[in-house]
Amino acid sequence: MSAEGTKSETPGHFELTEEQLGQVRVVRQLGKACEHAMLLLESSENIDMRWLNIARTQMQQGTMAMVRAITKPAFF
């Protein structure tokens, strides 16, 4: 199997290698840790929710970007 994996039955997708699957798991764990931190901060009285929501959106974008960097989908 190549580093990019083999073609999947789903157009534009590839079967992931064990290494890639492990990397995706790490990113997902990071996302869960970020979500947990956001929930803790939301319950605080002195938090600027506008900035917390910006942080949430950018964390979501960052974890999605990391997964795409690993999986290298062949579509937009």
PDB file of N, H, CA, C and O in Angstrom:
ATOM      1  N   MET A   1       0.860  -1.171   0.000  1.00  0.00           N
ATOM      2  CA  MET A   1       0.000   0.000   0.000  1.00  0.00           C
ATOM      3  C   MET A   1       0.905   1.232   0.000  1.00  0.00           C
ATOM      4  O   MET A   1       1.912   1.268   0.707  1.00  0.00           O
ATOM      5  N   SER A   2       0.548   2.223  -0.783  1.00  0.00           N
ATOM      6  H   SER A   2      -0.270   2.194  -1.358  1.00  0.00           H
ATOM      7  CA  SER A   2       1.345   3.450  -0.850  1.00  0.00           C
ATOM      8  C   SER A   2       1.098   4.306   0.377  1.00  0.00           C
ATOM      9  O   SER A   2       0.197   4.038   1.171  1.00  0.00           O
ATOM     10  N   ALA A   3       1.921   5.347   0.518  1.00  0.00           N
ATOM     11  H   ALA A   3       2.653   5.564  -0.127  1.00  0.00           H
ATOM     12  CA  ALA A   3       1.773   6.260   1.656  1.00  0.00           C
ATOM     13  C   ALA A   3       0.423   6.956   1.629  1.00  0.00           C
ATOM     14  O   ALA A   3      -0.109   7.319   2.679  1.00  0.00           O
ATOM     15  N   GLU A   4      -0.134   7.146   0.444  1.00  0.00           N
ATOM     16  H   GLU A   4       0.298   6.852  -0.408  1.00  0.00           H
ATOM     17  CA  GLU A   4      -1.420   7.820   0.328  1.00  0.00           C
ATOM     18  C   GLU A   4      -2.585   6.859   0.518  1.00  0.00           C
ATOM     19  O   GLU A   4      -3.733   7.294   0.609  1.00  0.00           O
ATOM     20  N   GLY A   5      -2.311   5.570   0.579  1.00  0.00           N
ATOM     21  H   GLY A   5      -1.379   5.217   0.505  1.00  0.00           H
ATOM     22  CA  GLY A   5      -3.383   4.606   0.688  1.00  0.00           C
ATOM     23  C   GLY A   5      -3.849   4.163  -0.695  1.00  0.00           C
ATOM     24  O   GLY A   5      -3.305   4.595  -1.711  1.00  0.00           O
ATOM     25  N   THR A   6      -4.844   3.312  -0.722  1.00  0.00           N
ATOM     26  H   THR A   6      -5.286   2.961   0.103  1.00  0.00           H
ATOM     27  CA  THR A   6      -5.385   2.827  -1.984  1.00  0.00           C
ATOM     28  C   THR A   6      -6.749   3.448  -2.202  1.00  0.00           C
ATOM     29  O   THR A   6      -7.392   3.921  -1.265  1.00  0.00           O
ATOM     30  N   LYS A   7      -7.180   3.441  -3.459  1.00  0.00           N
ATOM     31  H   LYS A   7      -6.658   3.057  -4.220  1.00  0.00           H
ATOM     32  CA  LYS A   7      -8.484   4.023  -3.784  1.00  0.00           C
ATOM     33  C   LYS A   7      -9.595   3.321  -3.020  1.00  0.00           C
ATOM     34  O   LYS A   7      -9.564   2.108  -2.814  1.00  0.00           O
ATOM     35  N   SER A   8     -10.554   4.097  -2.613  1.00  0.00           N
ATOM     36  H   SER A   8     -10.579   5.083  -2.781  1.00  0.00           H
ATOM     37  CA  SER A   8     -11.734   3.598  -1.921  1.00  0.00           C
ATOM     38  C   SER A   8     -12.855   3.446  -2.941  1.00  0.00           C
ATOM     39  O   SER A   8     -12.744   3.912  -4.075  1.00  0.00           O
ATOM     40  N   GLU A   9     -13.929   2.794  -2.530  1.00  0.00           N
ATOM     41  H   GLU A   9     -14.019   2.415  -1.608  1.00  0.00           H
ATOM     42  CA  GLU A   9     -15.102   2.705  -3.397  1.00  0.00           C
ATOM     43  C   GLU A   9     -15.818   4.045  -3.493  1.00  0.00           C
ATOM     44  O   GLU A   9     -16.607   4.260  -4.412  1.00  0.00           O
ATOM     45  N   THR A  10     -15.553   4.942  -2.559  1.00  0.00           N
ATOM     46  H   THR A  10     -14.912   4.768  -1.812  1.00  0.00           H
ATOM     47  CA  THR A  10     -16.150   6.270  -2.574  1.00  0.00           C
ATOM     48  C   THR A  10     -15.263   7.185  -3.418  1.00  0.00           C
ATOM     49  O   THR A  10     -14.092   7.370  -3.088  1.00  0.00           O
ATOM     50  N   PRO A  11     -15.794   7.762  -4.500  1.00  0.00           N
ATOM     51  CA  PRO A  11     -14.969   8.617  -5.364  1.00  0.00           C
ATOM     52  C   PRO A  11     -14.312   9.752  -4.589  1.00  0.00           C
ATOM     53  O   PRO A  11     -14.955  10.414  -3.774  1.00  0.00           O
ATOM     54  N   GLY A  12     -13.015   9.973  -4.852  1.00  0.00           N
ATOM     55  H   GLY A  12     -12.493   9.435  -5.514  1.00  0.00           H
ATOM     56  CA  GLY A  12     -12.286  11.047  -4.209  1.00  0.00           C
ATOM     57  C   GLY A  12     -11.701  10.697  -2.859  1.00  0.00           C
ATOM     58  O   GLY A  12     -10.989  11.507  -2.265  1.00  0.00           O
ATOM     59  N   HIS A  13     -11.989   9.499  -2.362  1.00  0.00           N
ATOM     60  H   HIS A  13     -12.567   8.841  -2.844  1.00  0.00           H
ATOM     61  CA  HIS A  13     -11.482   9.065  -1.059  1.00  0.00           C
ATOM     62  C   HIS A  13     -10.485   7.931  -1.231  1.00  0.00           C
ATOM     63  O   HIS A  13     -10.480   7.243  -2.251  1.00  0.00           O
ATOM     64  N   PHE A  14      -9.645   7.745  -0.226  1.00  0.00           N
ATOM     65  H   PHE A  14      -9.649   8.304   0.603  1.00  0.00           H
ATOM     66  CA  PHE A  14      -8.658   6.683  -0.216  1.00  0.00           C
ATOM     67  C   PHE A  14      -8.790   5.880   1.066  1.00  0.00           C
ATOM     68  O   PHE A  14      -9.218   6.405   2.094  1.00  0.00           O
ATOM     69  N   GLU A  15      -8.419   4.594   1.003  1.00  0.00           N
ATOM     70  H   GLU A  15      -8.071   4.167   0.168  1.00  0.00           H
ATOM     71  CA  GLU A  15      -8.311   3.796   2.219  1.00  0.00           C
ATOM     72  C   GLU A  15      -7.105   4.338   2.973  1.00  0.00           C
ATOM     73  O   GLU A  15      -6.052   4.564   2.376  1.00  0.00           O
ATOM     74  N   LEU A  16      -7.245   4.545   4.263  1.00  0.00           N
ATOM     75  H   LEU A  16      -8.101   4.361   4.748  1.00  0.00           H
ATOM     76  CA  LEU A  16      -6.154   5.105   5.058  1.00  0.00           C
ATOM     77  C   LEU A  16      -5.244   4.007   5.585  1.00  0.00           C
ATOM     78  O   LEU A  16      -5.689   2.899   5.885  1.00  0.00           O
ATOM     79  N   THR A  17      -3.959   4.335   5.692  1.00  0.00           N
ATOM     80  H   THR A  17      -3.598   5.235   5.448  1.00  0.00           H
ATOM     81  CA  THR A  17      -2.997   3.412   6.275  1.00  0.00           C
ATOM     82  C   THR A  17      -3.176   3.420   7.788  1.00  0.00           C
ATOM     83  O   THR A  17      -3.851   4.295   8.331  1.00  0.00           O
ATOM     84  N   GLU A  18      -2.575   2.448   8.469  1.00  0.00           N
ATOM     85  H   GLU A  18      -2.027   1.738   8.028  1.00  0.00           H
ATOM     86  CA  GLU A  18      -2.638   2.422   9.935  1.00  0.00           C
ATOM     87  C   GLU A  18      -2.013   3.677  10.523  1.00  0.00           C
ATOM     88  O   GLU A  18      -2.508   4.209  11.518  1.00  0.00           O
ATOM     89  N   GLU A  19      -0.927   4.158   9.916  1.00  0.00           N
ATOM     90  H   GLU A  19      -0.525   3.727   9.108  1.00  0.00           H
ATOM     91  CA  GLU A  19      -0.285   5.384  10.398  1.00  0.00           C
ATOM     92  C   GLU A  19      -1.236   6.571  10.284  1.00  0.00           C
ATOM     93  O   GLU A  19      -1.360   7.363  11.218  1.00  0.00           O
ATOM     94  N   GLN A  20      -1.903   6.692   9.146  1.00  0.00           N
ATOM     95  H   GLN A  20      -1.802   6.048   8.387  1.00  0.00           H
ATOM     96  CA  GLN A  20      -2.844   7.792   8.944  1.00  0.00           C
ATOM     97  C   GLN A  20      -4.005   7.698   9.922  1.00  0.00           C
ATOM     98  O   GLN A  20      -4.437   8.712  10.470  1.00  0.00           O
ATOM     99  N   LEU A  21      -4.514   6.491  10.147  1.00  0.00           N
ATOM    100  H   LEU A  21      -4.163   5.667   9.702  1.00  0.00           H
ATOM    101  CA  LEU A  21      -5.613   6.320  11.101  1.00  0.00           C
ATOM    102  C   LEU A  21      -5.183   6.758  12.496  1.00  0.00           C
ATOM    103  O   LEU A  21      -5.960   7.390  13.212  1.00  0.00           O
ATOM    104  N   GLY A  22      -3.962   6.431  12.888  1.00  0.00           N
ATOM    105  H   GLY A  22      -3.331   5.917  12.306  1.00  0.00           H
ATOM    106  CA  GLY A  22      -3.443   6.858  14.185  1.00  0.00           C
ATOM    107  C   GLY A  22      -3.328   8.370  14.274  1.00  0.00           C
ATOM    108  O   GLY A  22      -3.641   8.967  15.304  1.00  0.00           O
ATOM    109  N   GLN A  23      -2.877   8.987  13.184  1.00  0.00           N
ATOM    110  H   GLN A  23      -2.624   8.503  12.347  1.00  0.00           H
ATOM    111  CA  GLN A  23      -2.763  10.448  13.161  1.00  0.00           C
ATOM    112  C   GLN A  23      -4.132  11.106  13.282  1.00  0.00           C
ATOM    113  O   GLN A  23      -4.288  12.090  14.005  1.00  0.00           O
ATOM    114  N   VAL A  24      -5.117  10.570  12.582  1.00  0.00           N
ATOM    115  H   VAL A  24      -4.990   9.771  11.995  1.00  0.00           H
ATOM    116  CA  VAL A  24      -6.472  11.131  12.661  1.00  0.00           C
ATOM    117  C   VAL A  24      -7.010  10.985  14.082  1.00  0.00           C
ATOM    118  O   VAL A  24      -7.673  11.892  14.586  1.00  0.00           O
ATOM    119  N   ARG A  25      -6.733   9.851  14.734  1.00  0.00           N
ATOM    120  H   ARG A  25      -6.195   9.115  14.325  1.00  0.00           H
ATOM    121  CA  ARG A  25      -7.173   9.662  16.125  1.00  0.00           C
ATOM    122  C   ARG A  25      -6.578  10.722  17.043  1.00  0.00           C
ATOM    123  O   ARG A  25      -7.271  11.248  17.915  1.00  0.00           O
ATOM    124  N   VAL A  26      -5.300  11.039  16.854  1.00  0.00           N
ATOM    125  H   VAL A  26      -4.737  10.612  16.146  1.00  0.00           H
ATOM    126  CA  VAL A  26      -4.645  12.060  17.678  1.00  0.00           C
ATOM    127  C   VAL A  26      -5.323  13.412  17.481  1.00  0.00           C
ATOM    128  O   VAL A  26      -5.574  14.128  18.451  1.00  0.00           O
ATOM    129  N   VAL A  27      -5.619  13.767  16.230  1.00  0.00           N
ATOM    130  H   VAL A  27      -5.414  13.186  15.442  1.00  0.00           H
ATOM    131  CA  VAL A  27      -6.270  15.046  15.944  1.00  0.00           C
ATOM    132  C   VAL A  27      -7.660  15.081  16.577  1.00  0.00           C
ATOM    133  O   VAL A  27      -8.062  16.100  17.138  1.00  0.00           O
ATOM    134  N   ARG A  28      -8.386  13.982  16.489  1.00  0.00           N
ATOM    135  H   ARG A  28      -8.059  13.154  16.033  1.00  0.00           H
ATOM    136  CA  ARG A  28      -9.727  13.944  17.085  1.00  0.00           C
ATOM    137  C   ARG A  28      -9.659  14.074  18.613  1.00  0.00           C
ATOM    138  O   ARG A  28     -10.518  14.714  19.219  1.00  0.00           O
ATOM    139  N   GLN A  29      -8.650  13.473  19.227  1.00  0.00           N
ATOM    140  H   GLN A  29      -7.952  12.953  18.735  1.00  0.00           H
ATOM    141  CA  GLN A  29      -8.468  13.631  20.674  1.00  0.00           C
ATOM    142  C   GLN A  29      -8.177  15.088  21.019  1.00  0.00           C
ATOM    143  O   GLN A  29      -8.684  15.607  22.013  1.00  0.00           O
ATOM    144  N   LEU A  30      -7.369  15.738  20.205  1.00  0.00           N
ATOM    145  H   LEU A  30      -6.958  15.316  19.397  1.00  0.00           H
ATOM    146  CA  LEU A  30      -7.085  17.158  20.393  1.00  0.00           C
ATOM    147  C   LEU A  30      -8.373  17.975  20.298  1.00  0.00           C
ATOM    148  O   LEU A  30      -8.602  18.877  21.103  1.00  0.00           O
ATOM    149  N   GLY A  31      -9.204  17.657  19.318  1.00  0.00           N
ATOM    150  H   GLY A  31      -9.018  16.923  18.664  1.00  0.00           H
ATOM    151  CA  GLY A  31     -10.484  18.353  19.165  1.00  0.00           C
ATOM    152  C   GLY A  31     -11.373  18.180  20.388  1.00  0.00           C
ATOM    153  O   GLY A  31     -12.021  19.126  20.836  1.00  0.00           O
ATOM    154  N   LYS A  32     -11.398  16.967  20.922  1.00  0.00           N
ATOM    155  H   LYS A  32     -10.872  16.198  20.558  1.00  0.00           H
ATOM    156  CA  LYS A  32     -12.212  16.727  22.123  1.00  0.00           C
ATOM    157  C   LYS A  32     -11.669  17.504  23.315  1.00  0.00           C
ATOM    158  O   LYS A  32     -12.442  18.022  24.122  1.00  0.00           O
ATOM    159  N   ALA A  33     -10.345  17.590  23.431  1.00  0.00           N
ATOM    160  H   ALA A  33      -9.718  17.170  22.775  1.00  0.00           H
ATOM    161  CA  ALA A  33      -9.746  18.364  24.532  1.00  0.00           C
ATOM    162  C   ALA A  33     -10.090  19.843  24.384  1.00  0.00           C
ATOM    163  O   ALA A  33     -10.387  20.514  25.373  1.00  0.00           O
ATOM    164  N   CYS A  34     -10.052  20.350  23.161  1.00  0.00           N
ATOM    165  H   CYS A  34      -9.811  19.805  22.358  1.00  0.00           H
ATOM    166  CA  CYS A  34     -10.419  21.758  22.916  1.00  0.00           C
ATOM    167  C   CYS A  34     -11.882  21.993  23.258  1.00  0.00           C
ATOM    168  O   CYS A  34     -12.228  23.005  23.867  1.00  0.00           O
ATOM    169  N   GLU A  35     -12.742  21.056  22.867  1.00  0.00           N
ATOM    170  H   GLU A  35     -12.461  20.233  22.373  1.00  0.00           H
ATOM    171  CA  GLU A  35     -14.170  21.184  23.175  1.00  0.00           C
ATOM    172  C   GLU A  35     -14.386  21.216  24.691  1.00  0.00           C
ATOM    173  O   GLU A  35     -15.182  22.010  25.193  1.00  0.00           O
ATOM    174  N   HIS A  36     -13.681  20.360  25.404  1.00  0.00           N
ATOM    175  H   HIS A  36     -13.035  19.715  24.996  1.00  0.00           H
ATOM    176  CA  HIS A  36     -13.801  20.324  26.862  1.00  0.00           C
ATOM    177  C   HIS A  36     -13.380  21.667  27.467  1.00  0.00           C
ATOM    178  O   HIS A  36     -14.049  22.185  28.361  1.00  0.00           O
ATOM    179  N   ALA A  37     -12.270  22.226  26.978  1.00  0.00           N
ATOM    180  H   ALA A  37     -11.727  21.805  26.252  1.00  0.00           H
ATOM    181  CA  ALA A  37     -11.803  23.526  27.468  1.00  0.00           C
ATOM    182  C   ALA A  37     -12.839  24.609  27.191  1.00  0.00           C
ATOM    183  O   ALA A  37     -13.081  25.466  28.041  1.00  0.00           O
ATOM    184  N   MET A  38     -13.450  24.578  26.013  1.00  0.00           N
ATOM    185  H   MET A  38     -13.253  23.882  25.323  1.00  0.00           H
ATOM    186  CA  MET A  38     -14.470  25.572  25.665  1.00  0.00           C
ATOM    187  C   MET A  38     -15.656  25.488  26.623  1.00  0.00           C
ATOM    188  O   MET A  38     -16.171  26.510  27.075  1.00  0.00           O
ATOM    189  N   LEU A  39     -16.080  24.273  26.927  1.00  0.00           N
ATOM    190  H   LEU A  39     -15.661  23.443  26.560  1.00  0.00           H
ATOM    191  CA  LEU A  39     -17.214  24.098  27.838  1.00  0.00           C
ATOM    192  C   LEU A  39     -16.883  24.617  29.233  1.00  0.00           C
ATOM    193  O   LEU A  39     -17.736  25.215  29.889  1.00  0.00           O
ATOM    194  N   LEU A  40     -15.653  24.392  29.691  1.00  0.00           N
ATOM    195  H   LEU A  40     -14.960  23.905  29.158  1.00  0.00           H
ATOM    196  CA  LEU A  40     -15.250  24.920  30.997  1.00  0.00           C
ATOM    197  C   LEU A  40     -15.259  26.447  30.994  1.00  0.00           C
ATOM    198  O   LEU A  40     -15.728  27.074  31.944  1.00  0.00           O
ATOM    199  N   LEU A  41     -14.747  27.028  29.938  1.00  0.00           N
ATOM    200  H   LEU A  41     -14.367  26.519  29.167  1.00  0.00           H
ATOM    201  CA  LEU A  41     -14.698  28.494  29.849  1.00  0.00           C
ATOM    202  C   LEU A  41     -16.090  29.106  29.735  1.00  0.00           C
ATOM    203  O   LEU A  41     -16.339  30.180  30.281  1.00  0.00           O
ATOM    204  N   GLU A  42     -16.997  28.433  29.030  1.00  0.00           N
ATOM    205  H   GLU A  42     -16.794  27.561  28.585  1.00  0.00           H
ATOM    206  CA  GLU A  42     -18.368  28.945  28.880  1.00  0.00           C
ATOM    207  C   GLU A  42     -19.049  29.141  30.226  1.00  0.00           C
ATOM    208  O   GLU A  42     -19.871  30.043  30.386  1.00  0.00           O
ATOM    209  N   SER A  43     -18.706  28.298  31.191  1.00  0.00           N
ATOM    210  H   SER A  43     -18.038  27.565  31.060  1.00  0.00           H
ATOM    211  CA  SER A  43     -19.382  28.371  32.491  1.00  0.00           C
ATOM    212  C   SER A  43     -18.798  29.465  33.378  1.00  0.00           C
ATOM    213  O   SER A  43     -19.323  29.722  34.462  1.00  0.00           O
ATOM    214  N   SER A  44     -17.731  30.108  32.941  1.00  0.00           N
ATOM    215  H   SER A  44     -17.305  29.900  32.060  1.00  0.00           H
ATOM    216  CA  SER A  44     -17.129  31.190  33.715  1.00  0.00           C
ATOM    217  C   SER A  44     -17.892  32.492  33.476  1.00  0.00           C
ATOM    218  O   SER A  44     -18.391  32.729  32.376  1.00  0.00           O
ATOM    219  N   GLU A  45     -17.980  33.326  34.493  1.00  0.00           N
ATOM    220  H   GLU A  45     -17.574  33.134  35.387  1.00  0.00           H
ATOM    221  CA  GLU A  45     -18.733  34.583  34.385  1.00  0.00           C
ATOM    222  C   GLU A  45     -17.991  35.660  33.599  1.00  0.00           C
ATOM    223  O   GLU A  45     -18.623  36.495  32.951  1.00  0.00           O
ATOM    224  N   ASN A  46     -16.689  35.653  33.645  1.00  0.00           N
ATOM    225  H   ASN A  46     -16.176  34.974  34.171  1.00  0.00           H
ATOM    226  CA  ASN A  46     -15.910  36.752  33.073  1.00  0.00           C
ATOM    227  C   ASN A  46     -15.287  36.406  31.729  1.00  0.00           C
ATOM    228  O   ASN A  46     -14.140  36.763  31.461  1.00  0.00           O
ATOM    229  N   ILE A  47     -16.031  35.720  30.896  1.00  0.00           N
ATOM    230  H   ILE A  47     -16.962  35.429  31.114  1.00  0.00           H
ATOM    231  CA  ILE A  47     -15.529  35.324  29.576  1.00  0.00           C
ATOM    232  C   ILE A  47     -16.238  36.143  28.507  1.00  0.00           C
ATOM    233  O   ILE A  47     -17.457  36.306  28.541  1.00  0.00           O
ATOM    234  N   ASP A  48     -15.473  36.649  27.569  1.00  0.00           N
ATOM    235  H   ASP A  48     -14.482  36.517  27.541  1.00  0.00           H
ATOM    236  CA  ASP A  48     -16.028  37.349  26.408  1.00  0.00           C
ATOM    237  C   ASP A  48     -16.456  36.278  25.402  1.00  0.00           C
ATOM    238  O   ASP A  48     -15.623  35.701  24.703  1.00  0.00           O
ATOM    239  N   MET A  49     -17.748  36.025  25.339  1.00  0.00           N
ATOM    240  H   MET A  49     -18.425  36.494  25.906  1.00  0.00           H
ATOM    241  CA  MET A  49     -18.270  34.942  24.496  1.00  0.00           C
ATOM    242  C   MET A  49     -17.990  35.167  23.012  1.00  0.00           C
ATOM    243  O   MET A  49     -17.857  34.208  22.252  1.00  0.00           O
ATOM    244  N   ARG A  50     -17.901  36.418  22.605  1.00  0.00           N
ATOM    245  H   ARG A  50     -18.009  37.197  23.223  1.00  0.00           H
ATOM    246  CA  ARG A  50     -17.594  36.687  21.196  1.00  0.00           C
ATOM    247  C   ARG A  50     -16.249  36.062  20.839  1.00  0.00           C
ATOM    248  O   ARG A  50     -16.128  35.380  19.821  1.00  0.00           O
ATOM    249  N   TRP A  51     -15.240  36.294  21.677  1.00  0.00           N
ATOM    250  H   TRP A  51     -15.338  36.848  22.504  1.00  0.00           H
ATOM    251  CA  TRP A  51     -13.916  35.747  21.413  1.00  0.00           C
ATOM    252  C   TRP A  51     -13.880  34.234  21.612  1.00  0.00           C
ATOM    253  O   TRP A  51     -13.159  33.534  20.901  1.00  0.00           O
ATOM    254  N   LEU A  52     -14.634  33.735  22.551  1.00  0.00           N
ATOM    255  H   LEU A  52     -15.220  34.304  23.129  1.00  0.00           H
ATOM    256  CA  LEU A  52     -14.683  32.287  22.742  1.00  0.00           C
ATOM    257  C   LEU A  52     -15.290  31.607  21.526  1.00  0.00           C
ATOM    258  O   LEU A  52     -14.821  30.552  21.098  1.00  0.00           O
ATOM    259  N   ASN A  53     -16.329  32.209  20.971  1.00  0.00           N
ATOM    260  H   ASN A  53     -16.710  33.066  21.318  1.00  0.00           H
ATOM    261  CA  ASN A  53     -16.937  31.648  19.761  1.00  0.00           C
ATOM    262  C   ASN A  53     -15.992  31.724  18.570  1.00  0.00           C
ATOM    263  O   ASN A  53     -15.967  30.810  17.745  1.00  0.00           O
ATOM    264  N   ILE A  54     -15.214  32.797  18.464  1.00  0.00           N
ATOM    265  H   ILE A  54     -15.234  33.540  19.134  1.00  0.00           H
ATOM    266  CA  ILE A  54     -14.204  32.889  17.410  1.00  0.00           C
ATOM    267  C   ILE A  54     -13.178  31.770  17.598  1.00  0.00           C
ATOM    268  O   ILE A  54     -12.797  31.101  16.637  1.00  0.00           O
ATOM    269  N   ALA A  55     -12.738  31.573  18.835  1.00  0.00           N
ATOM    270  H   ALA A  55     -13.048  32.116  19.615  1.00  0.00           H
ATOM    271  CA  ALA A  55     -11.774  30.507  19.121  1.00  0.00           C
ATOM    272  C   ALA A  55     -12.341  29.147  18.751  1.00  0.00           C
ATOM    273  O   ALA A  55     -11.641  28.320  18.166  1.00  0.00           O
ATOM    274  N   ARG A  56     -13.610  28.908  19.087  1.00  0.00           N
ATOM    275  H   ARG A  56     -14.178  29.579  19.562  1.00  0.00           H
ATOM    276  CA  ARG A  56     -14.251  27.625  18.774  1.00  0.00           C
ATOM    277  C   ARG A  56     -14.238  27.381  17.267  1.00  0.00           C
ATOM    278  O   ARG A  56     -13.867  26.301  16.807  1.00  0.00           O
ATOM    279  N   THR A  57     -14.646  28.388  16.508  1.00  0.00           N
ATOM    280  H   THR A  57     -14.948  29.265  16.881  1.00  0.00           H
ATOM    281  CA  THR A  57     -14.691  28.240  15.054  1.00  0.00           C
ATOM    282  C   THR A  57     -13.303  27.958  14.487  1.00  0.00           C
ATOM    283  O   THR A  57     -13.146  27.090  13.628  1.00  0.00           O
ATOM    284  N   GLN A  58     -12.308  28.683  14.960  1.00  0.00           N
ATOM    285  H   GLN A  58     -12.436  29.388  15.657  1.00  0.00           H
ATOM    286  CA  GLN A  58     -10.963  28.491  14.431  1.00  0.00           C
ATOM    287  C   GLN A  58     -10.367  27.152  14.862  1.00  0.00           C
ATOM    288  O   GLN A  58      -9.610  26.544  14.106  1.00  0.00           O
ATOM    289  N   MET A  59     -10.695  26.690  16.052  1.00  0.00           N
ATOM    290  H   MET A  59     -11.311  27.184  16.666  1.00  0.00           H
ATOM    291  CA  MET A  59     -10.246  25.363  16.484  1.00  0.00           C
ATOM    292  C   MET A  59     -10.885  24.281  15.608  1.00  0.00           C
ATOM    293  O   MET A  59     -10.225  23.317  15.218  1.00  0.00           O
ATOM    294  N   GLN A  60     -12.179  24.452  15.302  1.00  0.00           N
ATOM    295  H   GLN A  60     -12.715  25.234  15.618  1.00  0.00           H
ATOM    296  CA  GLN A  60     -12.856  23.494  14.426  1.00  0.00           C
ATOM    297  C   GLN A  60     -12.208  23.492  13.043  1.00  0.00           C
ATOM    298  O   GLN A  60     -11.958  22.432  12.470  1.00  0.00           O
ATOM    299  N   GLN A  61     -11.942  24.670  12.518  1.00  0.00           N
ATOM    300  H   GLN A  61     -12.145  25.531  12.983  1.00  0.00           H
ATOM    301  CA  GLN A  61     -11.297  24.759  11.211  1.00  0.00           C
ATOM    302  C   GLN A  61      -9.907  24.130  11.248  1.00  0.00           C
ATOM    303  O   GLN A  61      -9.510  23.438  10.311  1.00  0.00           O
ATOM    304  N   GLY A  62      -9.179  24.369  12.316  1.00  0.00           N
ATOM    305  H   GLY A  62      -9.502  24.931  13.078  1.00  0.00           H
ATOM    306  CA  GLY A  62      -7.834  23.825  12.442  1.00  0.00           C
ATOM    307  C   GLY A  62      -7.823  22.309  12.479  1.00  0.00           C
ATOM    308  O   GLY A  62      -7.002  21.677  11.815  1.00  0.00           O
ATOM    309  N   THR A  63      -8.731  21.718  13.253  1.00  0.00           N
ATOM    310  H   THR A  63      -9.397  22.232  13.793  1.00  0.00           H
ATOM    311  CA  THR A  63      -8.753  20.254  13.324  1.00  0.00           C
ATOM    312  C   THR A  63      -9.226  19.655  12.003  1.00  0.00           C
ATOM    313  O   THR A  63      -8.726  18.610  11.587  1.00  0.00           O
ATOM    314  N   MET A  64     -10.186  20.304  11.339  1.00  0.00           N
ATOM    315  H   MET A  64     -10.592  21.152  11.677  1.00  0.00           H
ATOM    316  CA  MET A  64     -10.606  19.816  10.018  1.00  0.00           C
ATOM    317  C   MET A  64      -9.457  19.897   9.018  1.00  0.00           C
ATOM    318  O   MET A  64      -9.263  18.989   8.210  1.00  0.00           O
ATOM    319  N   ALA A  65      -8.696  20.992   9.077  1.00  0.00           N
ATOM    320  H   ALA A  65      -8.854  21.730   9.733  1.00  0.00           H
ATOM    321  CA  ALA A  65      -7.563  21.159   8.168  1.00  0.00           C
ATOM    322  C   ALA A  65      -6.503  20.090   8.426  1.00  0.00           C
ATOM    323  O   ALA A  65      -5.915  19.561   7.482  1.00  0.00           O
ATOM    324  N   MET A  66      -6.256  19.769   9.697  1.00  0.00           N
ATOM    325  H   MET A  66      -6.734  20.198  10.464  1.00  0.00           H
ATOM    326  CA  MET A  66      -5.276  18.732  10.003  1.00  0.00           C
ATOM    327  C   MET A  66      -5.718  17.369   9.468  1.00  0.00           C
ATOM    328  O   MET A  66      -4.903  16.620   8.929  1.00  0.00           O
ATOM    329  N   VAL A  67      -7.000  17.049   9.616  1.00  0.00           N
ATOM    330  H   VAL A  67      -7.662  17.658  10.054  1.00  0.00           H
ATOM    331  CA  VAL A  67      -7.504  15.778   9.102  1.00  0.00           C
ATOM    332  C   VAL A  67      -7.365  15.737   7.581  1.00  0.00           C
ATOM    333  O   VAL A  67      -6.966  14.715   7.023  1.00  0.00           O
ATOM    334  N   ARG A  68      -7.692  16.839   6.909  1.00  0.00           N
ATOM    335  H   ARG A  68      -8.016  17.670   7.362  1.00  0.00           H
ATOM    336  CA  ARG A  68      -7.542  16.879   5.451  1.00  0.00           C
ATOM    337  C   ARG A  68      -6.080  16.772   5.039  1.00  0.00           C
ATOM    338  O   ARG A  68      -5.772  16.179   4.006  1.00  0.00           O
ATOM    339  N   ALA A  69      -5.174  17.339   5.835  1.00  0.00           N
ATOM    340  H   ALA A  69      -5.425  17.821   6.675  1.00  0.00           H
ATOM    341  CA  ALA A  69      -3.744  17.233   5.535  1.00  0.00           C
ATOM    342  C   ALA A  69      -3.292  15.770   5.607  1.00  0.00           C
ATOM    343  O   ALA A  69      -2.416  15.344   4.854  1.00  0.00           O
ATOM    344  N   ILE A  70      -3.891  15.020   6.506  1.00  0.00           N
ATOM    345  H   ILE A  70      -4.603  15.366   7.118  1.00  0.00           H
ATOM    346  CA  ILE A  70      -3.542  13.604   6.664  1.00  0.00           C
ATOM    347  C   ILE A  70      -4.193  12.757   5.576  1.00  0.00           C
ATOM    348  O   ILE A  70      -3.532  11.926   4.954  1.00  0.00           O
ATOM    349  N   THR A  71      -5.488  12.968   5.347  1.00  0.00           N
ATOM    350  H   THR A  71      -6.024  13.643   5.852  1.00  0.00           H
ATOM    351  CA  THR A  71      -6.242  12.093   4.449  1.00  0.00           C
ATOM    352  C   THR A  71      -6.116  12.450   2.977  1.00  0.00           C
ATOM    353  O   THR A  71      -6.367  11.610   2.112  1.00  0.00           O
ATOM    354  N   LYS A  72      -5.732  13.685   2.683  1.00  0.00           N
ATOM    355  H   LYS A  72      -5.528  14.367   3.386  1.00  0.00           H
ATOM    356  CA  LYS A  72      -5.511  14.167   1.314  1.00  0.00           C
ATOM    357  C   LYS A  72      -6.642  13.784   0.354  1.00  0.00           C
ATOM    358  O   LYS A  72      -6.395  13.096  -0.637  1.00  0.00           O
ATOM    359  N   PRO A  73      -7.875  14.217   0.630  1.00  0.00           N
ATOM    360  CA  PRO A  73      -8.970  13.883  -0.284  1.00  0.00           C
ATOM    361  C   PRO A  73      -8.729  14.474  -1.671  1.00  0.00           C
ATOM    362  O   PRO A  73      -8.103  15.525  -1.809  1.00  0.00           O
ATOM    363  N   ALA A  74      -9.225  13.797  -2.680  1.00  0.00           N
ATOM    364  H   ALA A  74      -9.734  12.943  -2.569  1.00  0.00           H
ATOM    365  CA  ALA A  74      -9.008  14.211  -4.070  1.00  0.00           C
ATOM    366  C   ALA A  74     -10.178  15.033  -4.603  1.00  0.00           C
ATOM    367  O   ALA A  74     -10.585  14.868  -5.752  1.00  0.00           O
ATOM    368  N   PHE A  75     -10.710  15.907  -3.777  1.00  0.00           N
ATOM    369  H   PHE A  75     -10.379  16.042  -2.843  1.00  0.00           H
ATOM    370  CA  PHE A  75     -11.798  16.787  -4.185  1.00  0.00           C
ATOM    371  C   PHE A  75     -11.704  18.080  -3.412  1.00  0.00           C
ATOM    372  O   PHE A  75     -10.898  18.197  -2.488  1.00  0.00           O
ATOM    373  N   PHE A  76     -12.504  19.034  -3.771  1.00  0.00           N
ATOM    374  H   PHE A  76     -13.158  18.938  -4.521  1.00  0.00           H
ATOM    375  CA  PHE A  76     -12.501  20.358  -3.163  1.00  0.00           C
ATOM    376  C   PHE A  76     -12.574  20.218  -1.690  1.00  0.00           C
ATOM    377  O   PHE A  76     -12.583  21.220  -0.975  1.00  0.00           O
TER     378      PHE A  76
END
